[in-house]
Amino acid sequence: MKRIVIYVLIIWSAWCGLPVAAGAQQMMSLDDAISIGLKNNYDILMAKNQEDAAALNYHYAFGAFLPVLDLNGSRTWTTANISQKYSNGNDVERDRSRSNNVSLSADLDWTLFDGLRVFAAKDRLKAIQEAGTLTVKDQVVATVANIISAYYAIVQAKQQLASIAEQMSISQERVNIANNKFMSGLGSKIDLLQAQVDLNAQKSAYLLQQTLIEENKASLNQLIALPPDNQYLVTDTIPVRLDLQLATLQQKAKANNPGLLLAQKDIDISRLSLKEIQRSRLPTISFHSSYSYTRQSSQAGFSLFNKNKGINYGFSASLPVFHGFYTTQQIKSAQLDVAYGELNLKNQQSQVSLQLQNAFKDYNYYKQAMELEAENLDVAEENVKVTLAAFRLGQVTSLEIKEAQQSLGAAQLRLITARYNAKLAETNLLRIQGDLLR
């Protein structure tokens, strides 16, 4: 039967000008699509860019422990008209008197103690970096789920195309039988015309299904950042795991769900921000030192030449006493951020629990639907064989063979859809538990 289907498909493709899969196209497995997507997907690349920025900030956090050194230098020239009278009676009158001033300095400031704020800031930057890593993981998991859905949408459409091709082969057999009967005077032309109409409708559906496959491929290409017209072959089957257990999924989701981990990390960041603000109430002790060199020369004035160079150093301490309740306001605001983060975590936990419950119900339903539709398909296939043989012998009408054929097509479509939906439910469960990449 399969050989007949393939033969008829090739004949009709050639006769109608339908394209047959080119041997030059390469096979793309799901693993291939995921691998390409992880390298090229724009959402993942943008998330990684943010992660790199957070990692860069943490990498240079040690700079807060180091002193600050500034080098300053200047040189100025001045031209002025000078008119001076002294108490001893001497007068100085000089036009376009020139002066030359040079100033150089090296200034060092080193905060020795700032209430340990610098340590809290460093821990906060580290937590932000870890949150960036979790954000990338969350985006990767979401992207992989989308790639799986898009890939198997192509496989589903391909299976539906094969189902239409089988319907075409049955309709062609009906046309042949009806034509033989009509030519021999044992059948009516109505049966022949109806069989031809059904065959033409299936040929149209075949063309439409091919278009749908190309559109699905373009969607997958966009996900993995390939040209929209990139061509490839996909597998013929949709494997579904049948061993997932709700209790195991719930346990793993608590430990691995990216959304929950991000919510917990947000709480950690808020707590570190609060600690950083609280420590701003402690005193600050700093060390200051500078080396300076100045030289001044003038053609007139009180001082014709002056040069000064030397080093100075010392310590300073400051203690915040009153800043208009600004620090108090910041602390209370940070405490509200912590409380908000804790509520958000509880909300996320509730949502994840609900998502798991509903997704597992869908998963169980589609598993049962797969088993039921597989049985229905066996019955429908046997019914078509029997009815087609009876139609050949004139024991059933054209309407009865058409109904049997439609029942077979509907059973095939329901089984294909159930298997695809079961795969989506499986993917959703693994996405929620945060273990989709295993």
C-alpha positions as CSV (number, residue, x, y, z in Angstrom):
1,M,0.0,0.0,0.0
2,K,2.9,2.4,0.9
3,R,4.5,1.7,-2.5
4,I,1.3,2.5,-4.3
5,V,0.9,5.7,-2.3
6,I,4.5,6.8,-3.2
7,Y,4.1,5.8,-6.8
8,V,0.8,7.7,-7.1
9,L,2.2,10.7,-5.4
10,I,5.1,10.9,-7.8
11,I,2.8,10.5,-10.8
12,W,0.4,13.2,-9.7
13,S,3.3,15.5,-8.8
14,A,4.8,15.2,-12.2
15,W,1.4,15.4,-14.0
16,C,0.3,18.5,-12.0
17,G,3.7,20.2,-11.9
18,L,3.9,19.7,-8.1
19,P,7.5,19.9,-6.7
20,V,9.1,16.7,-5.4
21,A,11.6,17.0,-2.5
22,A,15.0,17.6,-4.0
23,G,17.8,15.3,-3.0
24,A,20.1,18.2,-2.7
25,Q,18.3,19.5,0.4
26,Q,20.1,18.6,3.7
27,M,18.4,17.0,6.6
28,M,18.0,19.2,9.7
29,S,17.4,17.5,12.9
30,L,15.9,19.1,16.0
31,D,19.3,19.1,17.6
32,D,20.7,20.9,14.6
33,A,18.0,23.6,14.8
34,I,18.5,24.1,18.5
35,S,22.3,24.3,18.1
36,I,21.9,26.9,15.3
37,G,19.3,28.8,17.3
38,L,21.5,29.0,20.5
39,K,24.2,30.6,18.4
40,N,22.2,33.0,16.3
41,N,18.9,33.8,18.0
42,Y,18.7,37.5,18.5
43,D,16.8,37.4,21.8
44,I,19.5,35.1,23.2
45,L,22.3,37.4,21.9
46,M,20.7,40.5,23.4
47,A,20.3,38.7,26.8
48,K,23.9,37.6,26.6
49,N,24.9,41.2,25.9
50,Q,23.2,42.3,29.1
51,E,24.9,39.4,31.0
52,D,28.3,40.5,29.7
53,A,27.6,44.1,30.8
54,A,26.8,42.9,34.3
55,A,29.9,40.7,34.4
56,L,32.0,43.6,33.3
57,N,30.7,45.8,36.1
58,Y,31.5,43.0,38.7
59,H,34.9,42.4,37.2
60,Y,35.9,46.0,37.8
61,A,34.3,46.2,41.2
62,F,37.7,45.8,42.9
63,G,38.5,49.3,41.8
64,A,36.4,50.7,44.7
65,F,39.1,49.4,47.0
66,L,41.9,51.3,45.3
67,P,43.0,54.9,45.7
68,V,42.2,57.7,43.2
69,L,45.2,59.5,41.6
70,D,44.8,62.6,39.5
71,L,47.6,64.5,37.7
72,N,46.9,68.2,37.0
73,G,48.9,70.7,35.1
74,S,48.5,74.2,33.7
75,R,50.5,77.0,32.2
76,T,49.2,80.5,31.6
77,W,50.6,83.7,30.0
78,T,49.4,87.1,30.9
79,T,50.0,90.5,29.3
80,A,48.8,93.5,31.4
81,N,49.4,97.3,31.8
82,I,50.6,97.9,35.4
83,S,50.3,101.2,37.3
84,Q,51.5,101.0,41.0
85,K,52.1,103.6,43.7
86,Y,54.0,102.6,46.9
87,S,54.0,104.2,50.3
88,N,57.6,105.2,50.0
89,G,56.8,107.4,47.1
90,N,58.0,105.1,44.3
91,D,55.8,104.7,41.2
92,V,55.8,101.9,38.7
93,E,54.3,102.4,35.3
94,R,54.7,99.6,32.7
95,D,52.7,98.8,29.6
96,R,52.4,95.3,28.3
97,S,54.0,93.6,31.2
98,R,54.2,89.9,30.8
99,S,53.9,87.1,33.4
100,N,54.3,83.3,33.0
101,N,52.7,80.9,35.5
102,V,53.3,77.1,35.7
103,S,51.4,74.7,38.0
104,L,51.8,70.9,38.3
105,S,50.2,68.6,40.9
106,A,49.6,64.9,41.7
107,D,46.6,64.4,44.0
108,L,45.9,61.1,45.7
109,D,42.6,60.2,47.6
110,W,42.1,56.9,49.3
111,T,39.0,56.0,51.2
112,L,40.2,53.7,54.0
113,F,36.8,53.0,55.6
114,D,33.3,53.8,54.3
115,G,31.2,51.8,56.7
116,L,31.8,48.7,54.6
117,R,29.5,50.0,51.9
118,V,32.1,48.9,49.3
119,F,31.7,45.3,50.3
120,A,27.9,45.4,50.0
121,A,28.2,47.1,46.6
122,K,30.5,44.4,45.4
123,D,28.1,41.7,46.6
124,R,25.3,43.5,44.9
125,L,27.2,43.6,41.6
126,K,27.9,39.9,41.9
127,A,24.2,39.2,42.4
128,I,23.3,41.3,39.4
129,Q,25.8,39.3,37.3
130,E,24.2,36.1,38.5
131,A,20.8,37.5,37.7
132,G,22.1,38.2,34.2
133,T,23.1,34.6,33.8
134,L,19.7,33.4,35.0
135,T,18.1,35.8,32.5
136,V,20.1,34.3,29.7
137,K,19.1,30.8,30.8
138,D,15.4,31.9,30.9
139,Q,15.7,33.3,27.4
140,V,17.5,30.1,26.2
141,V,14.8,27.8,27.6
142,A,12.0,30.0,26.1
143,T,13.8,30.0,22.7
144,V,14.4,26.3,22.7
145,A,10.7,25.7,23.5
146,N,9.8,27.9,20.6
147,I,12.2,26.1,18.3
148,I,10.8,22.7,19.3
149,S,7.3,23.9,18.7
150,A,8.2,25.4,15.3
151,Y,10.2,22.4,14.2
152,Y,7.5,19.9,15.0
153,A,4.9,22.2,13.4
154,I,6.8,21.4,10.2
155,V,6.8,17.7,10.9
156,Q,3.0,17.8,11.7
157,A,2.4,19.6,8.4
158,K,4.5,17.1,6.6
159,Q,2.6,14.2,8.1
160,Q,-0.7,15.9,7.1
161,L,0.7,16.2,3.6
162,A,1.4,12.5,3.5
163,S,-2.2,11.9,4.7
164,I,-3.5,14.1,1.9
165,A,-1.3,12.1,-0.6
166,E,-2.9,8.9,0.7
167,Q,-6.3,10.4,0.2
168,M,-5.3,11.2,-3.3
169,S,-4.2,7.6,-4.0
170,I,-7.6,6.4,-2.7
171,S,-9.5,8.9,-4.8
172,Q,-7.4,7.9,-7.8
173,E,-8.4,4.3,-7.2
174,R,-12.0,5.4,-7.0
175,V,-11.7,7.2,-10.3
176,N,-10.2,4.1,-11.9
177,I,-12.9,1.8,-10.6
178,A,-15.7,4.3,-11.4
179,N,-14.3,4.7,-14.9
180,N,-14.0,1.0,-15.5
181,K,-17.6,0.5,-14.3
182,F,-18.8,3.4,-16.5
183,M,-17.0,2.1,-19.6
184,S,-18.4,-1.4,-19.1
185,G,-21.9,0.0,-18.5
186,L,-22.1,-1.3,-14.9
187,G,-21.8,2.2,-13.3
188,S,-23.1,5.7,-13.7
189,K,-21.1,8.7,-14.8
190,I,-22.1,10.5,-11.6
191,D,-19.8,8.2,-9.5
192,L,-17.0,8.9,-11.9
193,L,-17.5,12.7,-11.8
194,Q,-17.8,12.7,-8.0
195,A,-14.6,10.7,-7.6
196,Q,-12.8,13.2,-10.0
197,V,-14.2,16.2,-8.0
198,D,-12.9,14.7,-4.8
199,L,-9.5,14.0,-6.3
200,N,-9.2,17.6,-7.6
201,A,-10.1,18.9,-4.2
202,Q,-7.4,16.8,-2.6
203,K,-4.9,18.1,-5.2
204,S,-5.8,21.6,-4.2
205,A,-5.4,20.7,-0.5
206,Y,-2.0,19.2,-1.3
207,L,-0.8,22.5,-2.9
208,L,-2.1,24.5,0.1
209,Q,-0.4,22.1,2.5
210,Q,2.9,22.5,0.7
211,T,2.5,26.3,1.1
212,L,1.9,25.8,4.8
213,I,5.1,23.8,5.1
214,E,7.1,26.5,3.5
215,E,5.6,29.1,5.8
216,N,6.4,27.0,8.8
217,K,9.9,26.6,7.6
218,A,10.2,30.3,7.2
219,S,9.0,30.8,10.9
220,L,11.7,28.3,12.1
221,N,14.3,30.1,10.0
222,Q,13.5,33.4,11.7
223,L,13.8,31.8,15.1
224,I,17.3,30.5,14.4
225,A,18.3,33.5,12.4
226,L,18.6,31.9,9.0
227,P,17.4,33.4,5.7
228,P,13.6,32.9,5.3
229,D,14.0,30.9,2.1
230,N,16.5,28.5,3.5
231,Q,15.5,25.0,2.5
232,Y,16.0,21.7,4.4
233,L,14.3,18.4,5.2
234,V,12.9,17.5,8.6
235,T,12.3,14.1,10.3
236,D,9.0,12.2,9.7
237,T,8.1,11.4,13.3
238,I,7.2,13.3,16.5
239,P,8.6,11.5,19.5
240,V,6.7,12.0,22.8
241,R,7.9,11.1,26.3
242,L,5.3,9.1,28.2
243,D,7.1,8.8,31.6
244,L,6.7,12.4,33.0
245,Q,5.4,12.5,36.6
246,L,3.8,15.5,38.3
247,A,5.5,15.1,41.6
248,T,9.0,14.9,40.0
249,L,8.2,17.9,37.9
250,Q,7.0,20.0,40.9
251,Q,10.2,19.1,42.8
252,K,12.5,20.1,40.0
253,A,10.6,23.3,39.2
254,K,11.2,24.6,42.7
255,A,14.9,24.1,42.2
256,N,15.4,24.9,38.5
257,N,12.6,27.1,37.2
258,P,14.4,30.2,35.8
259,G,11.6,32.5,36.7
260,L,11.6,31.4,40.4
261,L,15.4,31.7,40.5
262,L,15.3,35.2,39.0
263,A,12.6,36.2,41.6
264,Q,14.8,34.9,44.4
265,K,17.9,36.7,43.0
266,D,15.9,40.0,42.8
267,I,15.2,39.7,46.5
268,D,19.0,39.1,47.2
269,I,19.8,42.3,45.1
270,S,17.2,44.3,47.0
271,R,18.6,43.1,50.4
272,L,22.1,44.0,49.4
273,S,21.0,47.5,48.2
274,L,19.3,48.0,51.6
275,K,22.5,46.9,53.4
276,E,24.5,49.4,51.3
277,I,22.2,52.3,52.2
278,Q,22.2,51.4,55.9
279,R,26.0,51.4,56.0
280,S,26.0,55.0,54.6
281,R,25.2,56.1,58.1
282,L,28.6,55.0,59.4
283,P,31.7,57.3,59.3
284,T,34.1,57.6,56.4
285,I,37.8,57.8,56.9
286,S,40.0,58.9,54.0
287,F,43.7,59.5,53.3
288,H,44.8,62.5,51.2
289,S,48.1,63.3,49.7
290,S,49.4,65.6,47.0
291,Y,52.6,66.8,45.4
292,S,52.6,70.2,43.9
293,Y,54.9,72.4,41.9
294,T,54.2,76.1,41.0
295,R,56.4,78.7,39.3
296,Q,55.4,82.3,38.7
297,S,57.5,85.0,36.9
298,S,56.5,88.5,36.1
299,Q,58.1,91.6,34.5
300,A,56.5,93.9,37.1
301,G,54.5,93.7,40.3
302,F,55.1,92.9,43.9
303,S,56.8,89.6,43.1
304,L,58.9,89.1,40.0
305,F,59.6,85.4,40.6
306,N,58.2,82.8,42.9
307,K,58.6,79.0,42.9
308,N,57.0,76.5,45.3
309,K,57.1,72.7,45.4
310,G,56.4,70.1,48.1
311,I,54.2,67.3,49.4
312,N,51.4,67.3,51.8
313,Y,49.3,64.5,53.3
314,G,46.8,63.9,56.0
315,F,43.6,62.1,57.1
316,S,40.0,63.2,57.1
317,A,36.9,61.7,58.7
318,S,33.3,62.5,58.2
319,L,30.1,61.4,60.0
320,P,26.7,62.0,58.4
321,V,24.5,63.7,61.0
322,F,21.4,65.1,59.3
323,H,20.6,65.1,55.6
324,G,17.0,66.0,55.7
325,F,15.8,62.5,56.3
326,Y,17.1,61.5,52.8
327,T,18.9,58.4,54.1
328,T,15.8,57.3,56.1
329,Q,13.7,57.7,53.0
330,Q,16.1,55.6,51.0
331,I,16.2,52.8,53.7
332,K,12.4,52.6,53.8
333,S,12.2,52.6,50.0
334,A,14.7,49.7,49.9
335,Q,12.8,47.8,52.6
336,L,9.7,48.1,50.4
337,D,11.6,46.7,47.5
338,V,12.6,43.7,49.6
339,A,8.9,43.2,50.6
340,Y,7.8,43.5,47.0
341,G,10.4,41.0,45.9
342,E,9.2,38.5,48.5
343,L,5.6,38.9,47.4
344,N,6.6,38.6,43.7
345,L,8.4,35.3,44.6
346,K,5.3,33.9,46.2
347,N,3.2,35.0,43.2
348,Q,5.7,33.3,40.9
349,Q,5.6,30.1,42.9
350,S,1.8,30.1,42.7
351,Q,1.8,30.7,39.0
352,V,4.4,28.0,38.4
353,S,2.3,25.5,40.4
354,L,-0.8,26.4,38.4
355,Q,1.0,26.2,35.1
356,L,2.4,22.7,36.0
357,Q,-1.1,21.5,37.0
358,N,-2.7,22.6,33.8
359,A,0.1,21.6,31.6
360,F,0.2,18.1,33.1
361,K,-3.6,17.8,32.6
362,D,-3.1,18.6,28.9
363,Y,-0.2,16.1,28.7
364,N,-2.3,13.3,30.2
365,Y,-5.2,14.1,27.9
366,Y,-3.2,14.1,24.7
367,K,-1.4,10.9,25.8
368,Q,-4.8,9.2,26.1
369,A,-6.0,10.8,22.9
370,M,-2.9,9.4,21.0
371,E,-3.8,5.9,22.2
372,L,-7.5,6.3,21.3
373,E,-6.8,7.8,17.9
374,A,-4.2,5.2,17.0
375,E,-7.0,2.5,17.6
376,N,-9.4,4.6,15.5
377,L,-6.9,4.9,12.7
378,D,-6.5,1.1,12.5
379,V,-10.2,0.7,12.3
380,A,-10.6,3.4,9.7
381,E,-7.8,1.9,7.5
382,E,-9.4,-1.5,7.7
383,N,-12.8,0.1,6.9
384,V,-11.4,1.8,3.8
385,K,-9.8,-1.4,2.5
386,V,-13.0,-3.4,3.0
387,T,-15.2,-0.6,1.5
388,L,-12.9,-0.1,-1.4
389,A,-12.9,-3.8,-2.2
390,A,-16.7,-3.9,-1.9
391,F,-17.0,-0.8,-4.2
392,R,-14.9,-2.6,-6.8
393,L,-17.4,-5.4,-6.7
394,G,-20.4,-3.0,-6.8
395,Q,-21.5,-3.9,-3.3
396,V,-21.4,-0.4,-1.9
397,T,-22.2,3.0,-3.3
398,S,-19.8,5.9,-4.2
399,L,-21.2,7.8,-1.2
400,E,-20.3,5.0,1.2
401,I,-16.7,4.7,-0.1
402,K,-16.4,8.5,0.2
403,E,-17.6,8.5,3.8
404,A,-15.1,5.7,4.7
405,Q,-12.4,7.8,3.0
406,Q,-13.3,10.9,4.9
407,S,-13.4,8.9,8.2
408,L,-9.8,7.8,7.5
409,G,-8.7,11.3,6.8
410,A,-10.3,12.6,9.9
411,A,-8.7,9.8,12.0
412,Q,-5.3,10.5,10.6
413,L,-5.7,14.3,11.2
414,R,-6.8,13.7,14.8
415,L,-3.9,11.4,15.5
416,I,-1.3,13.8,14.0
417,T,-2.8,16.7,16.0
418,A,-2.9,14.7,19.2
419,R,0.7,13.7,18.8
420,Y,1.8,17.2,18.1
421,N,-0.2,18.6,21.0
422,A,1.3,16.0,23.3
423,K,4.7,17.1,22.2
424,L,3.8,20.7,23.0
425,A,2.5,19.7,26.4
426,E,5.7,17.7,27.1
427,T,7.8,20.7,26.0
428,N,5.8,23.1,28.2
429,L,6.3,20.8,31.2
430,L,10.0,20.6,30.7
431,R,10.2,24.3,30.2
432,I,8.4,25.0,33.4
433,Q,10.6,22.7,35.4
434,G,13.7,24.4,33.8
435,D,15.2,21.2,32.4
436,L,14.5,21.6,28.7
437,L,18.1,21.6,27.6
438,R,19.0,18.2,29.0
